[in-house]
Amino acid sequence: MKYEDIIHRCFRCGYCKFTSDYIDFNCPTYRKFGFETYSPGGRMWLIRAWLNNEIENSERFQEILFSCATCANCVEHCVFTFREDLV
C-alpha cells in the first residue's frame, strides 16, 4: 500500500491522541500545544492537503510536521493498520 493511500484512510477519529480510557492525551505534542494540527490526525490532514496541492510547503508547515516526538503511541492506538515508518 502506498503512503498516500494510508494517509487518506485517516478520518480523525481521535484514538491516536487519547489513551484508551479517554482521560489523558496520548500524543506528547498535542498535550503540549493543545491544537488539533499538532495531533497525529491533524498532521495527517496537513500532509493530505499538501499532497493535494491545497497548501504550500512552508517553514510553519515543516515546524508542525517535525514537532512529532516519534513515540509511536499513535501507531499503537490507531484503529487502522498504519506503518510505523510513516510516523
C-alpha positions, -999 to 999 in steps of 0.1 A, spaced: 0 0 0 13 34 -9 18 60 18 -7 83 0 -34 56 4 -26 52 41 -27 89 47 -61 92 31 -75 64 53 -73 87 84 -107 102 93 -96 118 125 -114 96 150 -91 107 178 -79 73 190 -43 83 182 -43 113 206 -62 99 236 -54 70 259 -78 41 259 -97 55 289 -100 89 274 -89 108 305 -55 120 292 -38 128 260 -16 101 243 3 124 220 30 145 237 30 173 212 -8 175 212 -7 176 250 19 204 249 3 227 223 -34 217 225 -41 224 189 -56 198 165 -28 204 139 -3 191 164 -22 158 168 -14 128 147 -47 131 128 -41 168 123 -7 161 108 -22 135 85 -47 161 72 -19 187 67 1 161 47 -30 152 27 -37 189 20 0 193 9 -2 162 -13 -34 176 -29 -16 210 -35 -41 227 -12 -13 242 10 23 251 3 54 237 19 64 264 44 85 269 74 54 267 96 42 235 79 76 219 85 76 231 121 43 213 128 53 181 110 87 179 127 73 186 161 63 149 162 80 131 191 81 98 171 70 80 202 47 58 181 18 60 206 -4 70 177 6 38 158 -3 17 189 -37 33 193 -48 37 157 -78 16 146 -63 13 112 -31 -5 104 -5 22 99 31 15 91 55 29 117 77 44 90 50 70 83 54 85 118 
